């Protein structure tokens, strides 16, 4: 591969970053902001969910449940004030509002912000700035937070020389590594199990998805189902490698210009849950890292409260939620105690399984006693970022950027080598689908228990240095949780 092609790949990555940075504040103010609206609990003696002073858990969830009729009345009044209501759940609603109108209704000023990593700019009230909602607004709702852009939990394209011959090809290699092929899975293929995924988009006309059962929808606040980024298409391929006959629902967060601000995640999750999935998988996360200490923040940001309530309620209602545990991030929503957090492992050419030094491993400050991850999938490592061969839309950012480094694939061939806990989460979710096909009566708690009890222990390697570089040891640990998910053992136990 020529040096010119390598430089071309680097320039593409730079161009992508510059495209995000080049969005002017004026241009941002021409776009509506996506809001997550929370409501006061039905019990007037209970503080609203953003005013609790602590992160709600399953035990306090019912105390925070709003009255549905009051929610209806509030949403009706908000719509008369110019707020576009996009979707609603049991605890929150997704909405859009022009920045100027947001400032007027909430008595504030919006400033330009950027979060960590290669994420686009967005508008948000400045710390310490004015916040004085109109009286009518204050009576109707608990709060309304502009949604920050989230981050796909895939690895960045690998540098030259960071991969060897021991790569993982889908579907067979991955199925073998997770004991999800042949007699071990007893003919289970995920048939009849509905799995939803919210991501950058899903261009499932790729030959890899031929004869698969899927539908793709656009999240409220997004525009279009096509996946110009490539992340959603590539990561959902892991589902079909383990559970090829699932009924898949993809919720797209993409925009028509190819950018993926992913600030429509809350609305996308509400839409996904409205379709009553058995399993919801998220390979996108927020990094709740303090800008002051560079460690995990001490409290849940108000902008994440609505999302936390909806996911906790989904689990209480029987949905199994699997989240990427992070690639060096203090990942939310993986840190929610109710969800299954997927960490990462890497398998060398000799078959030894090690903790991935890409994947996060941490003990949460926000949710005391919660550790991430629970179990692991196959994610690669810093040395082997170009690890899993995944299908992606030809010419998408992922296709072009990975090939430009190079990874051995073409810039427009619809294949890329990558990894991360973005891939591990759908792998774990697919094993959950096999279990639900075998025994539809399993609860989310049952599934978590079976995953933990049957995972193959990993006692070598360390997790990401960005979250403390935890060492894998015998038994449950902060590097790999209970170990690498084992599909055959799960099915044998149930």
N, C-alpha and C positions, 0 to 999 in steps of 0.2 A: 504494500500500500504506500503510495507516494507521500512525501512530506507535504506537498501542496494540498492533498486531500485532508491530511490531519489539520493543517492550518484552516482549511475551509470549514471543518467541523467546529473548531474553536471559535471561528468568526460567527457561525450560526448561533452558538450558545451566547456569545456576546450580544448578537443582534436581538435575541429573545429578551435578554435582560434589559437592553437599552429600550426595547419597545415598551416594557413595563415602566421604566423610569421616565420615558419620554412623554407619558400621559400628563398633560398639563393640569393644573388645578382648575383652570377654566373648563377643560373638557370633562373632568370629573363632576363638576357642578351641573353639567348638562344631563347627567345620568341620574335616574332615581336611585336612592339608597334602599337596600334590602333590610327590613326590620324583623326582629323577633319580639313579639308583644306578649308579655305575661299579665296575668290577671290576679286580683285579690282573691284569697280563699273564701269559700262560702261562709266559714266561721269568721265573723268580724273581729274576734279577739286574737286571731293568728296573723302575724305579720306577712306581708307579701313575700314571694319566694326570693326576690332580689334584696330583701331587707332583713333576712333572717340573721345574718352575721355568721352563718356557717353553711356548708354544703349539705343540701338535703340528701337523705338516703331513703331506702325503701320503707323504713320504719316511720318516717315523717311524711311520706308521699301523700297519703290520704288526707292528712290535715291541711295540705296545701291545695287540694282539689277545688277549683272554682265552680260556682254555680253555672250550669250550661245556659240557663235563660239569661242571666246577667251578662254572660259572654256574648250571647246573640245581640242583646241590646247595645252593648258597648261597641261591637263591631259595626252595627248599623249606624250608630252615631259617628264613629270614626270615618266611615265611608262618606258620610255627609260633609265631613270636614276636609275631604280631598285625599284621604288615605285609601290606597288601593289594597283591598284585602285579597290575598292570593290563595290562602288555604288556612285551615284551622285544625287543631288537635284538641285533646282533652284538657291540656294545660296552657296552650299558647297558640298564637296565630302568626302566620307569615304575611308580611305586607310590604308595599313599596310606597315611597313618598319622595317628591322632589326635594333636593337639599334646601332650597329656600323655604319651602313650606315646613320642613322639619325644624329649621331654626325658629320659625315664627311660632309653631305650635308648642315647642318645648323651651322656648326662651333661651336659646344657646347660640353658639357660633361653631361652625365646623372647620376643622383644620386638616391639612394634608398629613397622612401618616403612612408609614411602611412598616410591616412586621419583618421578622428575621427571614433570611434566605431570599430566594428568587421569587418573591411574591409581588404583585402589583400594588401601587399606591391606592389608598382609599381615604374617605372622609370620615372624621370622628371628632366628637367634642374634645377639646384640649383639657388635660388634667388641671383642675382648679378653675376652669372656665365657668361661665354662668350656666345655670340649669334651673329654669323656672317654668315648668309646664303650665299651660293655661288651666284655669280651675276646672273647666269641663273635662279636659284630658285627665287631670289628676283624679277626678272622681270615677272615671271609667275604667282605668287600668292600673296595674301594679307598676309596670315600666315598659319602655320600648327601646331596645338596643339595636344600633346599627351592627350588622354582622361583619366580622373581620374576614378577610380571605384566609382559608385553611390551606394546608400543604399536603400534596400527595406523598405517601410514605414509600416511594420508590427510591432506589439509589441513583445518584447522578451518573451520567455516562462514565464508564471506566477509563482511566488513563491507559496509554499504550503499555503493553506488557503486563497488565494487571489481570490476565486470565491465562489459564492453561488448558490442557486437553480434557480435564475432568469437568466438563460442563453438563448441565441437566437439560434434556430435551423433553418437551411435552408431546404426548401424554405419558408415554411408557416409562421413561426414567423417573419422573416425579411419582407416578403411581407405585412403582417398585420401592422407592425410598420411603414412602409413607405406608407401606404394607397394604396397599389399596388395589391390588390386582390379583387375578386368579382365584383359587379356592378361598383365600383369606377373607374376601368380601362376600362370599356366598351368593353371588349373583346380584347383589345390591348395586344400583346405579343412580340412586336419587330420584327415581321415577315417582311422580305425584307430589314431590316436595317443592314448594314455592320459595325461591330465594331472590331477594331484592338486593341491589347494590346501587349506591349513589356515588357517582364519580364524574370525571371530566367529560364523558360522552361514550358512546358505544357504536362503533361502525362495524356491525357484525355481518357484513357481506363478505368478509375474508373467508377463504376456503376452509380455514380451521373450524369455523362454526357451522359448516354445512350439516344439515339434518338435525340441528339442535333446536330446542323449543325456547323461544325468547320473544319478548316485546320490549320496546325502548320508548320511554316517555321523556318529556322535557320538564325539568323542575320549574316550579313557579319562581319567577325572577331571573330565569336563564332564557336562552333563545336558541333552540335547535338541538337535535340529537347527535349530529355528526361529531366525531372525535378528532379534532385537528391536533390536539396534544398527544394522544395515543395512550395515555395512562389507563383510562377505564377499560378500553378494549383489551390491552395487554393483560391487565390484572384479572379480569373476569375469566380469561382463558384457564387460569388455575382451577377454577370451579369445575369446568367441563373435563379437565384432565382426570379428576377423581370421581366426579358424579355427573357423567355425561348426559343423563336423562332428566335432570332437574327442569322445572319450569322457571325460567329466569326473567326477571324484570329489571331492566337497567334504567336508572333515573339520571338524565344528563344534566350537567351543570355548565356546559360550554356556551360560548358566545359566538355569533356569526363571524366575527373578525379573527377567530382562532385563539383569542386570549382566553384564559381560564382564571378569572379572579376568585372563583369558588366562594363567593359570599352568599350564594343561594343554598348553602348546605342545609340550613334549618328547614327551609321550604321543601327541599328535595326529600328530606327524611319524613316530613309530614305526608308528602305524596306517596312515598314508598309504604309507609305504615297504613295509609288508607286502602291499599291493595291487599292488606291482610297477609303478609308473607309469613311463612314458618320461620324463616331465617333472614336477618338483615346483616349485611357485611359492609364495613366501612374501611377503605384503604386510604382515607383522608383524615387528617387530624390537625389540631391546634397544639402548638408548643407552649405550654404554660410555664415558661422559664422567666424568672425575674430578671429584668434589665439591670437591677442593682447588684444582686448577689450572683447571678448566672446559675442559680440553683432553682429548683421548682418553687413557684409562687406559693404563698401561704394560704391564699383563699381563691375560690373560683371566681373568675371575672363575671360581672353581670351579663356580658354578652353571651356567655355560655350557659346561663341558668336555664333558659327555655329549652335548649337542646338536651340538657341533662334530665330535666323533668320528663320530656317526651320519651327518651330512651328508657329511663327507669320504669315509666308506666308501661311501655311496650313489653319489657321483660315480665313485669307483673301480670300482664295479660297473655303471656305464653309465647312471645316471640324470643327466639334465641338470637342475641346480638353479638357479633364477632367484630372486633376492632383491631386495626394495626397498632402494635404496641409502641411504634416509633423507631426511627433511625437516628438515635442520639437525641431525640426530643423527649421532654416530659409530656407524653402524649395524652391529650384529651380528645375523644371520650374513652380511650382505653383504660384510664384510671378509675372510671366509674366501677364501684364494687359489683354491680349487677351484671356487667358485660363480661365476655370472654376476651382477654387481651392476648393477641398472638405475637410472640417473639420470634426470633430467628436462629436457625442453625445452618451450618455448612458441612458438607460431606466431602472428604478428600478422595483422591483416586484410590486409596487403599481401603476405603469404606469407613474410616473413623469419623464419627460425628462430633463436632465441636460447636460451642457457642459462637454465634456470629458477632464479630466485633463491630458490626454496623448497628445491630439491634439494641434498643434501650433495655435497661434493667434498673428499676428503682422502687423505693418505698415511698408512697405518696404522702406529702404533707397535707394536702387538701382533704383526703379521705383517710383518716388514721387507720392503720392496720392493713391497708390495701397495698399489695405488691404487684408489680408488672414485670414480666408477663405471667400468664397462667400456664400455657403450653406453647410449643413452637411449631412453625413450619420451616420450609427450606427457603433461605433468604440470600445466601452468598455471604461474602465478607469484604473487608477493605481490600484484601489481596485478590479477591475473586468477585468483583462487582459485576463483571460481564459473565453471569453464571447461568441464569435460566433463559432458555431461548423461548421467546414469547411472540405471538402474532400481534401486529399493530397495523393501523391504517397506512397503506403505502403513502409515503411522502409526509406523514405526520411529523411533529417535532421529535418524538421519541425515535422514530425510524431514521430520520436524518442525523440527529445529533449522536446517536450511538454508532452509526456507521461511519460518521466523520472522524472517529477517534483513532483507529478503526476498531470494530469488534468482529470483523469478518463477514458482515452482512452488507448489503447494498443500501444506498440512500433512498431507494424508492421500491424496495422489494417486499415490504410488509412484514419484516422480521427484525427482531432486535434481541440482544443479550443484556439482561439487566437483573435486578433482584430487589431485596429489601423486605420489610415487614408488610409492605403493600401486597406482595405476592403471598406471604405467609398467611395473612388473614383469610383470603378466599380458600386457601388450601384447608385450613382448619374448618371453615364453614362448610366445605364440601364433605368433610368427614362427618360433620353434624347431620348433613342431609342423608348420608347413608344410614346413619342411626335412626333417623326419623322415618325413613322408608321401612326399615326393619321393625320398628316399634313406634307407631304414630302417637302413642300415649305418653311418650317421654316428655317431661317438663324441661324448661330451660335449666333448672337446678339439677335435674337428673343428668342432662347432657354434660354440664360442666363437671359433675362428679365422675362420670365415666371417662371423660377426656383426661382428667387428672390422675385417676387410678390406673389407667392403662398406658400412659405416655412412656416412651422409652427414655430412661434416665440418661442424661448427658453430664459427664463429669470432667470435661476438658474445655479449655478456652475461656475467654472473657467477653463480656458484653461491651457496648460502646463506652469509650472513655468519656464521652460527652455527658453520660449519666453516672459516672463513677467507676467504670471499668470493673464490674462485678465478676468474680471468678465462679465458674461452674464447679459444683461439688456434687458428691453423692447425695441424692435426695433433692427435695424442693429447694431451689435457690433463686437469687435475684437475676442470674444470667439467663436461665432457660426455664424458670418455673418448674413444672413437673417433668419437662423433657420434650422430646420430639413426638408429635402426635402419631398414633399407631392405629390405623383404620381397622385392620384385622382384629386386633385385640379389643377394640371398642365393640365390634359386632359380636365377638365371642362372649363378652361380659353381659351384654343385654339379652 
